[in-house]
Amino acid sequence: MAWLRRTNDRLRPLDEAAVYARCHGDRDESVRIVKLPPRRARYDLLASGEEIRRRFEERIDAREPDELSSPATP
């Protein structure tokens, strides 16, 4: 079947305008392409996972010995 394939048919990259035209037909003036700036971080993390783990260990180490052995009473 390779002999039926034309050798000069190559896929070319399509730009956004060509893709839109293939999917939706011609554009009218109500459709325009807008370039958006890159997204910024949504929030800044207050602490990393390692910092949270370290602080948790510090809290455990700071507890009194009787808090460790006494069962929780309702």
CHARMM internal coordinates of N, CA and C (Angstrom, degrees):
IC EDIT
DIST 1 N 1 CA 1.4399
DIST 1 CA 1 C 1.5226
ANGL 1 N 1 CA 1 C 112.56
DIST 1 C 2 N 1.3004
ANGL 1 CA 1 C 2 N 117.46
DIHE 1 N 1 CA 1 C 2 N -14.31
DIST 2 N 2 CA 1.4539
ANGL 1 C 2 N 2 CA 120.27
DIHE 1 CA 1 C 2 N 2 CA -178.83
DIST 2 CA 2 C 1.5171
ANGL 2 N 2 CA 2 C 111.16
DIHE 1 C 2 N 2 CA 2 C -64.94
DIST 2 C 3 N 1.2964
ANGL 2 CA 2 C 3 N 118.86
DIHE 2 N 2 CA 2 C 3 N -25.41
DIST 3 N 3 CA 1.4584
ANGL 2 C 3 N 3 CA 120.99
DIHE 2 CA 2 C 3 N 3 CA -179.33
DIST 3 CA 3 C 1.5183
ANGL 3 N 3 CA 3 C 112.18
DIHE 2 C 3 N 3 CA 3 C -74.04
DIST 3 C 4 N 1.3555
ANGL 3 CA 3 C 4 N 118.84
DIHE 3 N 3 CA 3 C 4 N -16.72
DIST 4 N 4 CA 1.4605
ANGL 3 C 4 N 4 CA 121.51
DIHE 3 CA 3 C 4 N 4 CA 177.50
DIST 4 CA 4 C 1.5251
ANGL 4 N 4 CA 4 C 112.06
DIHE 3 C 4 N 4 CA 4 C -82.62
DIST 4 C 5 N 1.3198
ANGL 4 CA 4 C 5 N 116.84
DIHE 4 N 4 CA 4 C 5 N -20.54
DIST 5 N 5 CA 1.4515
ANGL 4 C 5 N 5 CA 120.94
DIHE 4 CA 4 C 5 N 5 CA -176.50
DIST 5 CA 5 C 1.5213
ANGL 5 N 5 CA 5 C 110.35
DIHE 4 C 5 N 5 CA 5 C -79.66
DIST 5 C 6 N 1.3191
ANGL 5 CA 5 C 6 N 116.21
DIHE 5 N 5 CA 5 C 6 N 133.95
DIST 6 N 6 CA 1.4589
ANGL 5 C 6 N 6 CA 119.62
DIHE 5 CA 5 C 6 N 6 CA 176.84
DIST 6 CA 6 C 1.5175
ANGL 6 N 6 CA 6 C 108.81
DIHE 5 C 6 N 6 CA 6 C -78.61
DIST 6 C 7 N 1.3043
ANGL 6 CA 6 C 7 N 116.90
DIHE 6 N 6 CA 6 C 7 N 139.34
DIST 7 N 7 CA 1.4593
ANGL 6 C 7 N 7 CA 120.43
DIHE 6 CA 6 C 7 N 7 CA -174.93
DIST 7 CA 7 C 1.5230
ANGL 7 N 7 CA 7 C 112.33
DIHE 6 C 7 N 7 CA 7 C -81.38
DIST 7 C 8 N 1.3271
ANGL 7 CA 7 C 8 N 119.11
DIHE 7 N 7 CA 7 C 8 N -21.83
DIST 8 N 8 CA 1.4539
ANGL 7 C 8 N 8 CA 120.05
DIHE 7 CA 7 C 8 N 8 CA -176.44
DIST 8 CA 8 C 1.5309
ANGL 8 N 8 CA 8 C 113.31
DIHE 7 C 8 N 8 CA 8 C -92.09
DIST 8 C 9 N 1.3284
ANGL 8 CA 8 C 9 N 117.80
DIHE 8 N 8 CA 8 C 9 N 3.39
DIST 9 N 9 CA 1.4666
ANGL 8 C 9 N 9 CA 120.25
DIHE 8 CA 8 C 9 N 9 CA 175.68
DIST 9 CA 9 C 1.5234
ANGL 9 N 9 CA 9 C 108.49
DIHE 8 C 9 N 9 CA 9 C -84.47
DIST 9 C 10 N 1.2909
ANGL 9 CA 9 C 10 N 116.06
DIHE 9 N 9 CA 9 C 10 N 101.89
DIST 10 N 10 CA 1.4575
ANGL 9 C 10 N 10 CA 122.10
DIHE 9 CA 9 C 10 N 10 CA 179.01
DIST 10 CA 10 C 1.5261
ANGL 10 N 10 CA 10 C 108.18
DIHE 9 C 10 N 10 CA 10 C -116.68
DIST 10 C 11 N 1.3060
ANGL 10 CA 10 C 11 N 114.87
DIHE 10 N 10 CA 10 C 11 N 144.99
DIST 11 N 11 CA 1.4567
ANGL 10 C 11 N 11 CA 118.63
DIHE 10 CA 10 C 11 N 11 CA 174.87
DIST 11 CA 11 C 1.5178
ANGL 11 N 11 CA 11 C 108.44
DIHE 10 C 11 N 11 CA 11 C -78.60
DIST 11 C 12 N 1.3095
ANGL 11 CA 11 C 12 N 116.07
DIHE 11 N 11 CA 11 C 12 N 134.48
DIST 12 N 12 CA 1.4529
ANGL 11 C 12 N 12 CA 119.76
DIHE 11 CA 11 C 12 N 12 CA 178.54
DIST 12 CA 12 C 1.5222
ANGL 12 N 12 CA 12 C 108.14
DIHE 11 C 12 N 12 CA 12 C -113.71
DIST 12 C 13 N 1.3111
ANGL 12 CA 12 C 13 N 117.15
DIHE 12 N 12 CA 12 C 13 N 149.68
DIST 13 N 13 CA 1.4690
ANGL 12 C 13 N 13 CA 118.62
DIHE 12 CA 12 C 13 N 13 CA 177.95
DIST 13 CA 13 C 1.5249
ANGL 13 N 13 CA 13 C 110.44
DIHE 12 C 13 N 13 CA 13 C -67.00
DIST 13 C 14 N 1.3190
ANGL 13 CA 13 C 14 N 115.27
DIHE 13 N 13 CA 13 C 14 N 140.68
DIST 14 N 14 CA 1.4605
ANGL 13 C 14 N 14 CA 120.98
DIHE 13 CA 13 C 14 N 14 CA -179.35
DIST 14 CA 14 C 1.5219
ANGL 14 N 14 CA 14 C 109.19
DIHE 13 C 14 N 14 CA 14 C -103.18
DIST 14 C 15 N 1.3125
ANGL 14 CA 14 C 15 N 116.00
DIHE 14 N 14 CA 14 C 15 N 141.18
DIST 15 N 15 CA 1.4594
ANGL 14 C 15 N 15 CA 118.96
DIHE 14 CA 14 C 15 N 15 CA 173.78
DIST 15 CA 15 C 1.5325
ANGL 15 N 15 CA 15 C 108.51
DIHE 14 C 15 N 15 CA 15 C -86.01
DIST 15 C 16 N 1.3040
ANGL 15 CA 15 C 16 N 116.49
DIHE 15 N 15 CA 15 C 16 N 174.34
DIST 16 N 16 CA 1.4589
ANGL 15 C 16 N 16 CA 120.79
DIHE 15 CA 15 C 16 N 16 CA -174.51
DIST 16 CA 16 C 1.5262
ANGL 16 N 16 CA 16 C 111.76
DIHE 15 C 16 N 16 CA 16 C -62.92
DIST 16 C 17 N 1.3077
ANGL 16 CA 16 C 17 N 117.30
DIHE 16 N 16 CA 16 C 17 N -37.01
DIST 17 N 17 CA 1.4680
ANGL 16 C 17 N 17 CA 120.35
DIHE 16 CA 16 C 17 N 17 CA -179.25
DIST 17 CA 17 C 1.5284
ANGL 17 N 17 CA 17 C 111.00
DIHE 16 C 17 N 17 CA 17 C -64.80
DIST 17 C 18 N 1.3279
ANGL 17 CA 17 C 18 N 116.90
DIHE 17 N 17 CA 17 C 18 N -41.25
DIST 18 N 18 CA 1.4649
ANGL 17 C 18 N 18 CA 120.28
DIHE 17 CA 17 C 18 N 18 CA 179.90
DIST 18 CA 18 C 1.5242
ANGL 18 N 18 CA 18 C 111.28
DIHE 17 C 18 N 18 CA 18 C -67.84
DIST 18 C 19 N 1.3091
ANGL 18 CA 18 C 19 N 117.36
DIHE 18 N 18 CA 18 C 19 N -39.52
DIST 19 N 19 CA 1.4602
ANGL 18 C 19 N 19 CA 121.01
DIHE 18 CA 18 C 19 N 19 CA 178.30
DIST 19 CA 19 C 1.5250
ANGL 19 N 19 CA 19 C 110.29
DIHE 18 C 19 N 19 CA 19 C -64.45
DIST 19 C 20 N 1.3262
ANGL 19 CA 19 C 20 N 117.34
DIHE 19 N 19 CA 19 C 20 N -44.67
DIST 20 N 20 CA 1.4601
ANGL 19 C 20 N 20 CA 120.61
DIHE 19 CA 19 C 20 N 20 CA 178.99
DIST 20 CA 20 C 1.5286
ANGL 20 N 20 CA 20 C 110.12
DIHE 19 C 20 N 20 CA 20 C -61.21
DIST 20 C 21 N 1.3131
ANGL 20 CA 20 C 21 N 116.95
DIHE 20 N 20 CA 20 C 21 N -42.34
DIST 21 N 21 CA 1.4630
ANGL 20 C 21 N 21 CA 120.60
DIHE 20 CA 20 C 21 N 21 CA -179.46
DIST 21 CA 21 C 1.5247
ANGL 21 N 21 CA 21 C 110.84
DIHE 20 C 21 N 21 CA 21 C -63.62
DIST 21 C 22 N 1.3168
ANGL 21 CA 21 C 22 N 117.68
DIHE 21 N 21 CA 21 C 22 N -38.88
DIST 22 N 22 CA 1.4671
ANGL 21 C 22 N 22 CA 120.40
DIHE 21 CA 21 C 22 N 22 CA 178.84
DIST 22 CA 22 C 1.5245
ANGL 22 N 22 CA 22 C 111.60
DIHE 21 C 22 N 22 CA 22 C -68.50
DIST 22 C 23 N 1.3327
ANGL 22 CA 22 C 23 N 117.59
DIHE 22 N 22 CA 22 C 23 N -37.36
DIST 23 N 23 CA 1.4646
ANGL 22 C 23 N 23 CA 120.49
DIHE 22 CA 22 C 23 N 23 CA -176.41
DIST 23 CA 23 C 1.5280
ANGL 23 N 23 CA 23 C 113.02
DIHE 22 C 23 N 23 CA 23 C -83.58
DIST 23 C 24 N 1.3256
ANGL 23 CA 23 C 24 N 117.18
DIHE 23 N 23 CA 23 C 24 N -40.29
DIST 24 N 24 CA 1.4614
ANGL 23 C 24 N 24 CA 120.42
DIHE 23 CA 23 C 24 N 24 CA -170.44
DIST 24 CA 24 C 1.5188
ANGL 24 N 24 CA 24 C 114.50
DIHE 23 C 24 N 24 CA 24 C -119.95
DIST 24 C 25 N 1.2943
ANGL 24 CA 24 C 25 N 118.73
DIHE 24 N 24 CA 24 C 25 N -0.51
DIST 25 N 25 CA 1.4564
ANGL 24 C 25 N 25 CA 120.40
DIHE 24 CA 24 C 25 N 25 CA -176.90
DIST 25 CA 25 C 1.5152
ANGL 25 N 25 CA 25 C 110.69
DIHE 24 C 25 N 25 CA 25 C 85.63
DIST 25 C 26 N 1.3187
ANGL 25 CA 25 C 26 N 116.27
DIHE 25 N 25 CA 25 C 26 N -163.81
DIST 26 N 26 CA 1.4634
ANGL 25 C 26 N 26 CA 120.03
DIHE 25 CA 25 C 26 N 26 CA -177.87
DIST 26 CA 26 C 1.5226
ANGL 26 N 26 CA 26 C 111.33
DIHE 25 C 26 N 26 CA 26 C -69.76
DIST 26 C 27 N 1.3193
ANGL 26 CA 26 C 27 N 115.27
DIHE 26 N 26 CA 26 C 27 N 150.57
DIST 27 N 27 CA 1.4599
ANGL 26 C 27 N 27 CA 121.35
DIHE 26 CA 26 C 27 N 27 CA 177.71
DIST 27 CA 27 C 1.5172
ANGL 27 N 27 CA 27 C 110.48
DIHE 26 C 27 N 27 CA 27 C -85.47
DIST 27 C 28 N 1.3049
ANGL 27 CA 27 C 28 N 114.39
DIHE 27 N 27 CA 27 C 28 N 149.84
DIST 28 N 28 CA 1.4577
ANGL 27 C 28 N 28 CA 118.09
DIHE 27 CA 27 C 28 N 28 CA 169.24
DIST 28 CA 28 C 1.5291
ANGL 28 N 28 CA 28 C 107.32
DIHE 27 C 28 N 28 CA 28 C -110.45
DIST 28 C 29 N 1.3077
ANGL 28 CA 28 C 29 N 117.77
DIHE 28 N 28 CA 28 C 29 N -175.69
DIST 29 N 29 CA 1.4594
ANGL 28 C 29 N 29 CA 120.33
DIHE 28 CA 28 C 29 N 29 CA -174.52
DIST 29 CA 29 C 1.5266
ANGL 29 N 29 CA 29 C 113.55
DIHE 28 C 29 N 29 CA 29 C -72.81
DIST 29 C 30 N 1.3476
ANGL 29 CA 29 C 30 N 118.18
DIHE 29 N 29 CA 29 C 30 N -10.06
DIST 30 N 30 CA 1.4624
ANGL 29 C 30 N 30 CA 119.63
DIHE 29 CA 29 C 30 N 30 CA 179.14
DIST 30 CA 30 C 1.5343
ANGL 30 N 30 CA 30 C 112.40
DIHE 29 C 30 N 30 CA 30 C -82.39
DIST 30 C 31 N 1.3262
ANGL 30 CA 30 C 31 N 117.85
DIHE 30 N 30 CA 30 C 31 N -9.23
DIST 31 N 31 CA 1.4583
ANGL 30 C 31 N 31 CA 121.91
DIHE 30 CA 30 C 31 N 31 CA 179.99
DIST 31 CA 31 C 1.5171
ANGL 31 N 31 CA 31 C 108.42
DIHE 30 C 31 N 31 CA 31 C -109.29
DIST 31 C 32 N 1.3367
ANGL 31 CA 31 C 32 N 115.72
DIHE 31 N 31 CA 31 C 32 N 129.35
DIST 32 N 32 CA 1.4514
ANGL 31 C 32 N 32 CA 119.44
DIHE 31 CA 31 C 32 N 32 CA 176.47
DIST 32 CA 32 C 1.5167
ANGL 32 N 32 CA 32 C 109.25
DIHE 31 C 32 N 32 CA 32 C -144.89
DIST 32 C 33 N 1.2980
ANGL 32 CA 32 C 33 N 116.53
DIHE 32 N 32 CA 32 C 33 N 154.00
DIST 33 N 33 CA 1.4524
ANGL 32 C 33 N 33 CA 122.74
DIHE 32 CA 32 C 33 N 33 CA 179.39
DIST 33 CA 33 C 1.5158
ANGL 33 N 33 CA 33 C 108.09
DIHE 32 C 33 N 33 CA 33 C -95.92
DIST 33 C 34 N 1.3173
ANGL 33 CA 33 C 34 N 114.82
DIHE 33 N 33 CA 33 C 34 N 129.80
DIST 34 N 34 CA 1.4546
ANGL 33 C 34 N 34 CA 120.87
DIHE 33 CA 33 C 34 N 34 CA -178.44
DIST 34 CA 34 C 1.5226
ANGL 34 N 34 CA 34 C 107.99
DIHE 33 C 34 N 34 CA 34 C -117.70
DIST 34 C 35 N 1.3054
ANGL 34 CA 34 C 35 N 117.40
DIHE 34 N 34 CA 34 C 35 N 128.49
DIST 35 N 35 CA 1.4622
ANGL 34 C 35 N 35 CA 122.06
DIHE 34 CA 34 C 35 N 35 CA 175.93
DIST 35 CA 35 C 1.5246
ANGL 35 N 35 CA 35 C 108.19
DIHE 34 C 35 N 35 CA 35 C -87.24
DIST 35 C 36 N 1.3161
ANGL 35 CA 35 C 36 N 116.57
DIHE 35 N 35 CA 35 C 36 N 124.45
DIST 36 N 36 CA 1.4495
ANGL 35 C 36 N 36 CA 121.60
DIHE 35 CA 35 C 36 N 36 CA -179.44
DIST 36 CA 36 C 1.5236
ANGL 36 N 36 CA 36 C 110.04
DIHE 35 C 36 N 36 CA 36 C -101.04
DIST 36 C 37 N 1.3271
ANGL 36 CA 36 C 37 N 117.17
DIHE 36 N 36 CA 36 C 37 N 146.57
DIST 37 N 37 CA 1.4643
ANGL 36 C 37 N 37 CA 119.26
DIHE 36 CA 36 C 37 N 37 CA 175.69
DIST 37 CA 37 C 1.5267
ANGL 37 N 37 CA 37 C 109.63
DIHE 36 C 37 N 37 CA 37 C -70.49
DIST 37 C 38 N 1.3160
ANGL 37 CA 37 C 38 N 118.35
DIHE 37 N 37 CA 37 C 38 N 159.71
DIST 38 N 38 CA 1.4723
ANGL 37 C 38 N 38 CA 119.60
DIHE 37 CA 37 C 38 N 38 CA 178.27
DIST 38 CA 38 C 1.5211
ANGL 38 N 38 CA 38 C 111.02
DIHE 37 C 38 N 38 CA 38 C -61.04
DIST 38 C 39 N 1.3153
ANGL 38 CA 38 C 39 N 114.72
DIHE 38 N 38 CA 38 C 39 N 149.84
DIST 39 N 39 CA 1.4638
ANGL 38 C 39 N 39 CA 119.59
DIHE 38 CA 38 C 39 N 39 CA -179.17
DIST 39 CA 39 C 1.5193
ANGL 39 N 39 CA 39 C 110.53
DIHE 38 C 39 N 39 CA 39 C -68.92
DIST 39 C 40 N 1.3189
ANGL 39 CA 39 C 40 N 115.21
DIHE 39 N 39 CA 39 C 40 N 143.91
DIST 40 N 40 CA 1.4570
ANGL 39 C 40 N 40 CA 120.16
DIHE 39 CA 39 C 40 N 40 CA 174.66
DIST 40 CA 40 C 1.5201
ANGL 40 N 40 CA 40 C 107.97
DIHE 39 C 40 N 40 CA 40 C -94.32
DIST 40 C 41 N 1.3024
ANGL 40 CA 40 C 41 N 116.27
DIHE 40 N 40 CA 40 C 41 N 165.89
DIST 41 N 41 CA 1.4590
ANGL 40 C 41 N 41 CA 120.48
DIHE 40 CA 40 C 41 N 41 CA 178.20
DIST 41 CA 41 C 1.5264
ANGL 41 N 41 CA 41 C 109.25
DIHE 40 C 41 N 41 CA 41 C -63.55
DIST 41 C 42 N 1.3071
ANGL 41 CA 41 C 42 N 116.53
DIHE 41 N 41 CA 41 C 42 N 137.84
DIST 42 N 42 CA 1.4596
ANGL 41 C 42 N 42 CA 120.04
DIHE 41 CA 41 C 42 N 42 CA -177.77
DIST 42 CA 42 C 1.5190
ANGL 42 N 42 CA 42 C 112.04
DIHE 41 C 42 N 42 CA 42 C -70.76
DIST 42 C 43 N 1.2913
ANGL 42 CA 42 C 43 N 116.75
DIHE 42 N 42 CA 42 C 43 N -33.94
DIST 43 N 43 CA 1.4576
ANGL 42 C 43 N 43 CA 120.23
DIHE 42 CA 42 C 43 N 43 CA -179.99
DIST 43 CA 43 C 1.5163
ANGL 43 N 43 CA 43 C 108.39
DIHE 42 C 43 N 43 CA 43 C -156.51
DIST 43 C 44 N 1.2866
ANGL 43 CA 43 C 44 N 115.86
DIHE 43 N 43 CA 43 C 44 N 157.35
DIST 44 N 44 CA 1.4530
ANGL 43 C 44 N 44 CA 121.47
DIHE 43 CA 43 C 44 N 44 CA 174.66
DIST 44 CA 44 C 1.5193
ANGL 44 N 44 CA 44 C 107.71
DIHE 43 C 44 N 44 CA 44 C -97.02
DIST 44 C 45 N 1.3024
ANGL 44 CA 44 C 45 N 116.01
DIHE 44 N 44 CA 44 C 45 N 130.71
DIST 45 N 45 CA 1.4523
ANGL 44 C 45 N 45 CA 119.94
DIHE 44 CA 44 C 45 N 45 CA 179.38
DIST 45 CA 45 C 1.5187
ANGL 45 N 45 CA 45 C 109.68
DIHE 44 C 45 N 45 CA 45 C -71.37
DIST 45 C 46 N 1.3035
ANGL 45 CA 45 C 46 N 115.64
DIHE 45 N 45 CA 45 C 46 N 135.32
DIST 46 N 46 CA 1.4561
ANGL 45 C 46 N 46 CA 120.60
DIHE 45 CA 45 C 46 N 46 CA 179.77
DIST 46 CA 46 C 1.5222
ANGL 46 N 46 CA 46 C 111.18
DIHE 45 C 46 N 46 CA 46 C -78.49
DIST 46 C 47 N 1.3253
ANGL 46 CA 46 C 47 N 117.59
DIHE 46 N 46 CA 46 C 47 N -29.12
DIST 47 N 47 CA 1.4553
ANGL 46 C 47 N 47 CA 121.17
DIHE 46 CA 46 C 47 N 47 CA -179.83
DIST 47 CA 47 C 1.5226
ANGL 47 N 47 CA 47 C 109.01
DIHE 46 C 47 N 47 CA 47 C -152.43
DIST 47 C 48 N 1.3121
ANGL 47 CA 47 C 48 N 115.31
DIHE 47 N 47 CA 47 C 48 N 149.14
DIST 48 N 48 CA 1.4600
ANGL 47 C 48 N 48 CA 119.73
DIHE 47 CA 47 C 48 N 48 CA 176.01
DIST 48 CA 48 C 1.5250
ANGL 48 N 48 CA 48 C 108.98
DIHE 47 C 48 N 48 CA 48 C -85.47
DIST 48 C 49 N 1.2993
ANGL 48 CA 48 C 49 N 117.11
DIHE 48 N 48 CA 48 C 49 N 168.75
DIST 49 N 49 CA 1.4574
ANGL 48 C 49 N 49 CA 121.08
DIHE 48 CA 48 C 49 N 49 CA 178.77
DIST 49 CA 49 C 1.5146
ANGL 49 N 49 CA 49 C 111.83
DIHE 48 C 49 N 49 CA 49 C -61.67
DIST 49 C 50 N 1.3305
ANGL 49 CA 49 C 50 N 115.98
DIHE 49 N 49 CA 49 C 50 N -38.76
DIST 50 N 50 CA 1.4623
ANGL 49 C 50 N 50 CA 119.96
DIHE 49 CA 49 C 50 N 50 CA 179.18
DIST 50 CA 50 C 1.5225
ANGL 50 N 50 CA 50 C 110.86
DIHE 49 C 50 N 50 CA 50 C -65.26
DIST 50 C 51 N 1.3150
ANGL 50 CA 50 C 51 N 117.50
DIHE 50 N 50 CA 50 C 51 N -39.65
DIST 51 N 51 CA 1.4695
ANGL 50 C 51 N 51 CA 120.81
DIHE 50 CA 50 C 51 N 51 CA 178.91
DIST 51 CA 51 C 1.5195
ANGL 51 N 51 CA 51 C 111.05
DIHE 50 C 51 N 51 CA 51 C -66.56
DIST 51 C 52 N 1.3144
ANGL 51 CA 51 C 52 N 118.25
DIHE 51 N 51 CA 51 C 52 N -38.78
DIST 52 N 52 CA 1.4677
ANGL 51 C 52 N 52 CA 121.86
DIHE 51 CA 51 C 52 N 52 CA 177.51
DIST 52 CA 52 C 1.5191
ANGL 52 N 52 CA 52 C 109.88
DIHE 51 C 52 N 52 CA 52 C -63.90
DIST 52 C 53 N 1.3471
ANGL 52 CA 52 C 53 N 117.59
DIHE 52 N 52 CA 52 C 53 N -43.83
DIST 53 N 53 CA 1.4552
ANGL 52 C 53 N 53 CA 121.67
DIHE 52 CA 52 C 53 N 53 CA 178.90
DIST 53 CA 53 C 1.5269
ANGL 53 N 53 CA 53 C 110.97
DIHE 52 C 53 N 53 CA 53 C -61.23
DIST 53 C 54 N 1.3295
ANGL 53 CA 53 C 54 N 116.57
DIHE 53 N 53 CA 53 C 54 N -44.81
DIST 54 N 54 CA 1.4584
ANGL 53 C 54 N 54 CA 121.62
DIHE 53 CA 53 C 54 N 54 CA -179.03
DIST 54 CA 54 C 1.5339
ANGL 54 N 54 CA 54 C 110.65
DIHE 53 C 54 N 54 CA 54 C -62.38
DIST 54 C 55 N 1.3252
ANGL 54 CA 54 C 55 N 117.46
DIHE 54 N 54 CA 54 C 55 N -44.54
DIST 55 N 55 CA 1.4658
ANGL 54 C 55 N 55 CA 120.81
DIHE 54 CA 54 C 55 N 55 CA 178.89
DIST 55 CA 55 C 1.5306
ANGL 55 N 55 CA 55 C 111.89
DIHE 54 C 55 N 55 CA 55 C -64.75
DIST 55 C 56 N 1.3322
ANGL 55 CA 55 C 56 N 116.47
DIHE 55 N 55 CA 55 C 56 N -36.80
DIST 56 N 56 CA 1.4615
ANGL 55 C 56 N 56 CA 120.37
DIHE 55 CA 55 C 56 N 56 CA 177.68
DIST 56 CA 56 C 1.5232
ANGL 56 N 56 CA 56 C 110.24
DIHE 55 C 56 N 56 CA 56 C -63.47
DIST 56 C 57 N 1.3371
ANGL 56 CA 56 C 57 N 116.58
DIHE 56 N 56 CA 56 C 57 N -44.82
DIST 57 N 57 CA 1.4636
ANGL 56 C 57 N 57 CA 119.85
DIHE 56 CA 56 C 57 N 57 CA 177.32
DIST 57 CA 57 C 1.5264
ANGL 57 N 57 CA 57 C 111.27
DIHE 56 C 57 N 57 CA 57 C -61.62
DIST 57 C 58 N 1.3308
ANGL 57 CA 57 C 58 N 118.05
DIHE 57 N 57 CA 57 C 58 N -39.00
DIST 58 N 58 CA 1.4606
ANGL 57 C 58 N 58 CA 121.04
DIHE 57 CA 57 C 58 N 58 CA 177.51
DIST 58 CA 58 C 1.5279
ANGL 58 N 58 CA 58 C 111.04
DIHE 57 C 58 N 58 CA 58 C -62.53
DIST 58 C 59 N 1.3204
ANGL 58 CA 58 C 59 N 117.55
DIHE 58 N 58 CA 58 C 59 N -40.17
DIST 59 N 59 CA 1.4672
ANGL 58 C 59 N 59 CA 120.85
DIHE 58 CA 58 C 59 N 59 CA 178.71
DIST 59 CA 59 C 1.5233
ANGL 59 N 59 CA 59 C 111.20
DIHE 58 C 59 N 59 CA 59 C -66.54
DIST 59 C 60 N 1.3371
ANGL 59 CA 59 C 60 N 116.77
DIHE 59 N 59 CA 59 C 60 N -39.07
DIST 60 N 60 CA 1.4606
ANGL 59 C 60 N 60 CA 119.83
DIHE 59 CA 59 C 60 N 60 CA 178.25
DIST 60 CA 60 C 1.5222
ANGL 60 N 60 CA 60 C 109.92
DIHE 59 C 60 N 60 CA 60 C -65.82
DIST 60 C 61 N 1.3286
ANGL 60 CA 60 C 61 N 116.77
DIHE 60 N 60 CA 60 C 61 N -44.05
DIST 61 N 61 CA 1.4648
ANGL 60 C 61 N 61 CA 120.63
DIHE 60 CA 60 C 61 N 61 CA -179.51
DIST 61 CA 61 C 1.5261
ANGL 61 N 61 CA 61 C 112.05
DIHE 60 C 61 N 61 CA 61 C -66.51
DIST 61 C 62 N 1.3072
ANGL 61 CA 61 C 62 N 119.39
DIHE 61 N 61 CA 61 C 62 N -26.87
DIST 62 N 62 CA 1.4610
ANGL 61 C 62 N 62 CA 122.78
DIHE 61 CA 61 C 62 N 62 CA -177.24
DIST 62 CA 62 C 1.5230
ANGL 62 N 62 CA 62 C 113.04
DIHE 61 C 62 N 62 CA 62 C -82.68
DIST 62 C 63 N 1.3358
ANGL 62 CA 62 C 63 N 117.55
DIHE 62 N 62 CA 62 C 63 N -9.12
DIST 63 N 63 CA 1.4679
ANGL 62 C 63 N 63 CA 119.78
DIHE 62 CA 62 C 63 N 63 CA -178.80
DIST 63 CA 63 C 1.5300
ANGL 63 N 63 CA 63 C 110.96
DIHE 62 C 63 N 63 CA 63 C -68.95
DIST 63 C 64 N 1.3099
ANGL 63 CA 63 C 64 N 114.51
DIHE 63 N 63 CA 63 C 64 N 154.22
DIST 64 N 64 CA 1.4666
ANGL 63 C 64 N 64 CA 121.27
DIHE 63 CA 63 C 64 N 64 CA 176.55
DIST 64 CA 64 C 1.5296
ANGL 64 N 64 CA 64 C 108.95
DIHE 63 C 64 N 64 CA 64 C -73.37
DIST 64 C 65 N 1.3237
ANGL 64 CA 64 C 65 N 118.18
DIHE 64 N 64 CA 64 C 65 N 150.03
DIST 65 N 65 CA 1.4690
ANGL 64 C 65 N 65 CA 120.60
DIHE 64 CA 64 C 65 N 65 CA 179.95
DIST 65 CA 65 C 1.5212
ANGL 65 N 65 CA 65 C 112.84
DIHE 64 C 65 N 65 CA 65 C -62.05
DIST 65 C 66 N 1.3369
ANGL 65 CA 65 C 66 N 118.87
DIHE 65 N 65 CA 65 C 66 N -34.82
DIST 66 N 66 CA 1.4536
ANGL 65 C 66 N 66 CA 119.54
DIHE 65 CA 65 C 66 N 66 CA -179.62
DIST 66 CA 66 C 1.5252
ANGL 66 N 66 CA 66 C 112.16
DIHE 65 C 66 N 66 CA 66 C -70.45
DIST 66 C 67 N 1.3311
ANGL 66 CA 66 C 67 N 117.96
DIHE 66 N 66 CA 66 C 67 N -23.37
DIST 67 N 67 CA 1.4723
ANGL 66 C 67 N 67 CA 120.13
DIHE 66 CA 66 C 67 N 67 CA 175.56
DIST 67 CA 67 C 1.5165
ANGL 67 N 67 CA 67 C 110.57
DIHE 66 C 67 N 67 CA 67 C -70.01
DIST 67 C 68 N 1.3075
ANGL 67 CA 67 C 68 N 117.38
DIHE 67 N 67 CA 67 C 68 N -28.08
DIST 68 N 68 CA 1.4616
ANGL 67 C 68 N 68 CA 121.02
DIHE 67 CA 67 C 68 N 68 CA -178.45
DIST 68 CA 68 C 1.5233
ANGL 68 N 68 CA 68 C 111.37
DIHE 67 C 68 N 68 CA 68 C -75.73
DIST 68 C 69 N 1.3430
ANGL 68 CA 68 C 69 N 117.97
DIHE 68 N 68 CA 68 C 69 N -37.25
DIST 69 N 69 CA 1.4605
ANGL 68 C 69 N 69 CA 120.11
DIHE 68 CA 68 C 69 N 69 CA -173.44
DIST 69 CA 69 C 1.5210
ANGL 69 N 69 CA 69 C 113.92
DIHE 68 C 69 N 69 CA 69 C -93.42
DIST 69 C 70 N 1.3270
ANGL 69 CA 69 C 70 N 119.30
DIHE 69 N 69 CA 69 C 70 N -21.52
DIST 70 N 70 CA 1.4602
ANGL 69 C 70 N 70 CA 119.99
DIHE 69 CA 69 C 70 N 70 CA -176.38
DIST 70 CA 70 C 1.5239
ANGL 70 N 70 CA 70 C 110.43
DIHE 69 C 70 N 70 CA 70 C -80.33
DIST 70 C 71 N 1.3264
ANGL 70 CA 70 C 71 N 116.65
DIHE 70 N 70 CA 70 C 71 N 132.84
DIST 71 N 71 CA 1.4875
ANGL 70 C 71 N 71 CA 119.07
DIHE 70 CA 70 C 71 N 71 CA 178.28
DIST 71 CA 71 C 1.5304
ANGL 71 N 71 CA 71 C 109.52
DIHE 70 C 71 N 71 CA 71 C -73.39
DIST 71 C 72 N 1.2674
ANGL 71 CA 71 C 72 N 115.16
DIHE 71 N 71 CA 71 C 72 N 154.93
DIST 72 N 72 CA 1.4668
ANGL 71 C 72 N 72 CA 120.32
DIHE 71 CA 71 C 72 N 72 CA 179.36
DIST 72 CA 72 C 1.5206
ANGL 72 N 72 CA 72 C 108.23
DIHE 71 C 72 N 72 CA 72 C -72.54
DIST 72 C 73 N 1.3276
ANGL 72 CA 72 C 73 N 116.21
DIHE 72 N 72 CA 72 C 73 N 130.00
DIST 73 N 73 CA 1.4557
ANGL 72 C 73 N 73 CA 120.88
DIHE 72 CA 72 C 73 N 73 CA 179.08
DIST 73 CA 73 C 1.5161
ANGL 73 N 73 CA 73 C 109.79
DIHE 72 C 73 N 73 CA 73 C -105.32
DIST 73 C 74 N 1.3276
ANGL 73 CA 73 C 74 N 116.01
DIHE 73 N 73 CA 73 C 74 N 136.00
DIST 74 N 74 CA 1.4821
ANGL 73 C 74 N 74 CA 117.95
DIHE 73 CA 73 C 74 N 74 CA -179.47
DIST 74 CA 74 C 1.4955
ANGL 74 N 74 CA 74 C 113.67
DIHE 73 C 74 N 74 CA 74 C -76.66
END
COOR INIT
IC SEED 1 N 1 CA 1 C
IC BUILD
